[in-house]
Amino acid sequence: MTSGEQVHRTLVIMPAWNESEAIGNTVREVFEFGPGCDVLVVDDGSRDNTAQVAREAGALVVQLPFNMGVGGAMRTGFKYAKMHGYSQVIQVDSDGQHDPRDIKAVLDGLQEADIVIGARFADKGNYAVRGPRKWAMNVLAWTISQIAGTRLTDVTSGFRAANTKAIRQYVDHYPAEYLGDTIDSLVVAIRSGCTVRQVGVSMRERQGGTPSHDPVKAAIYLGRSAFALLFALTRKKNEPSSN
């Protein structure tokens, strides 16, 4: 394998839905500040020109015919990664909240684990949550830490990297249901034999567009998180496919 091919073993996957305002700059920042990689934007049925803006910024683009949610978009991204032989992938939010300067550190964690979480509450940056949301997130983190056998502080973070074993597992079993992209996918992967670690990352304000959450939605989110955890624990264990 040549050095040039080595550079492109990494695929950055960005699920995007109506993110035309932020997606272009986010893609350009990944190319500027991140490690050598390809960027795949999975346009999740956007009604704006997200796909066009992403292409103009240099990204590969897959367009889904209708909105499938983050789980469906990510599963599409993992299938693309496996089909094209990428050895590691990392999910990055298309709204720019994940700092591309942290991508390399998260990927470097794959030397010790199959899945690495970019954790917002790990002594880096000033991201904070308060009240019931914080309590619920702490309970989720403690519970999944017991399953994983390691301390995790931010199990709902979407800033995650995966190696070939985890890619195979995701292609076969990545949940497409609501919250499947965070809690459910993590628990299923752990129970299937994937190891998990976390590294601290900083979080930024979204770089464009409108936030999708308000306090009411946040409360609903947490309630559904608990159900997602219970649902994930009922799934049977599955080994990743070998091809």
N, C-alpha and C positions, 0 to 999 in steps of 0.2 A: 504493500500500500504506500502510495506516495504521500509526501507531506501535505500536498494540496488536498488529497482525499481525506486526510486526518482532520483538516479544518472543518469539513462539512459532515462529520459524524453526528453533530449535534443539531437537533431540530427544536426550535422554539415554537410552541403552539399557542396561538392566541384565539380563543373563542370570542366572537364579536357579534353584537346585535345592535344595530343603529348607532355605531360608534364613529361615524364619518368625521366628527369634529376632533377626535383625539387619536384615531388609529394611525394616521400618517406620521405624526411626530413620534408616537410610541415605537413604530417600526424603525424609523430612522435612528432613534436613540439606541435601540438594541444593536443595530449595526455599528453605531459609533462607539458605544461604551461597553458592549458585551463582548464575549469571546467569539471566535470565528464560528459561524453557524448559518443555517438556513432558517427563515421565518415562514411559518405556515399560518395564515389567517383563515379560520373556519368561519365564514360569514353565515350566521345562524338565521337565515331568512330575513335579513334586514330590509326595511322599506326605504332606506336612504342609499347613498352611493358609497357605503363602507367598502365594498369589494373593489370598486374603481380606485378609491383613494389608497387602499392597501397595495394594490398592484403598482400604482405610480410611485409608491415609496420603496418598492423593491421586493415585496413579499410574494410568496406563492399563495394562491387563493383557491380554496374549495368553497363553493356556494351551495348551501343546503336549500332545498325548494321551499321550506317553511321552517318556522321557529321550533326547534326540538329541545331547547334548554341547554345549559352548559354541559350536562352529562352526555347528551347525544352529540354535541359538537366535539367534546373531548374524545369520545370513543372514535369518531371519524378521524381525528388527528392521530390517535394511536395506531389506527389501521393504516393510515398513510405512512407513518414512521416505520412500521414493521414491513410494509410492502416495499419501501425504498431503502431498507437496510440501515436505518439510523441506529446507532448504538446507545444513544442517550437522548432524552427529550426533557424539556422543561416547560411548564405552563406559566404564561405571563399574562396578566390582565391587559386587555386592549385599551383601557382608559388611562394607563400610565401610572397607576398607583404603585406598581412594583418598580423599584429603581433598577434599571438594567445594570448598574454597577455592582449589584449583588448577585447577578446570575452566575458568575464564575464561582463564587463561594458556595452557592447552593449545589452547583454541579460537582464541585470538588468533594462534597460530602458523599457522593456515590462511590468513592473509594472504600467506604466503610459500611455501606448499606445499599439496599435495592431501591429505596424510596427516601428522598430527603425533603423535608418541609422547611420552607423559609418562614421562620417563626417571628411574629411581630412582638412577642412578649419575652424576648430572650436577651435582655440587657443591651439592646441596640436600638437606637432611634427613640422617639418619644410618643409612639402610638399608644393610646390607652382607651379602655372602655370602662364604664361605671355601672353601678346598680345591678338590677336583675340580670342584665345581659352578661356582665362580668362573672356573676356567680354561676350562671348556667354554663358559660364557657369553661370555667374552672372545673366544674363537675364533669363535663365532657372530656376535658383534657386528662383529668385524674383517671377516669374510667378507661379510656383508651390507652393510657400509659401502662395500666396494669396488664392489658391484653398484649401490648407491644413489648413489655419487659424493659422499657426505657422511659426516661422522663420526657414528656411532650407537653408544651405549654400552649400550643396554638393549632389544634387539630382541625379548625375550620379554615385555615389559610389555603388559598388556591395557588400560592406560589410554591410549586412542587416539581421536583425532578425525579426521573425514573430511568433505570438501566434496562438492559434487554430483557431480563427476567420479568421485571415489573411491566414492561411494555407488552410482553406476551400475555401476562395475567390480565392486564387491562383490556386487551383486544378480545379476550374470551369472556370476561366477566364484569367489565366496567358498567356500573349501574347507570341507567339513563333517567331514573326517577328523580323527583325533586330532592335536592341535597345529596343525590347520589355521587356528585362529583367531589364531595368533601368527606363527610363522615362515613357514608356507606362504602365508598370505594376504598377508603383507608382500612376500615375494619375487615372487609372481605379480603383485601390483599394481605394483611397481617395473618389472618387465619389460613391463608393459602400458602404461607411459608415465606413471604417477603419480609425482610428486615427494614426497620424505619429508624431514621435519626432526624435531628433538626439542627439548623444553624440560624443564628440571629440575623435579621434583616431590618432595614428601616422602611417605613411606609410613607408615601407621599399623598398629597391631595390629588384627586383625579385631575388629569390635564385638560379636560374638556368635557362637554356634555352635561347631563343632569344626573345627580345621584339617584339610584333606584330605591334607596331605603329611607324610611322615616321611622320615628319611634314605634309607631303601631306595627309597621312591617317588621321591625327588628324583634318585637315581642312575638309576633307570629312565627318568625324565622326560628327563634329559640325553641318554641313549643314543638315545631316540626322537627327540629334537630334531635330532640329527645326521642321522638317516634322513629326517626331515621336510624338512631343508634340501636334501639330495640329491634327494629326490622333487620338491621345488618347482622345482629347477633343470632338471628334465627336462620340465616343463610347457611347452607352446607359448605364444608371446605372443598376447594377445588384446586388442583395443581395446575400451574401454567402449562400451556401446550409447549411442545419441544420444537416446533417449526414456526 
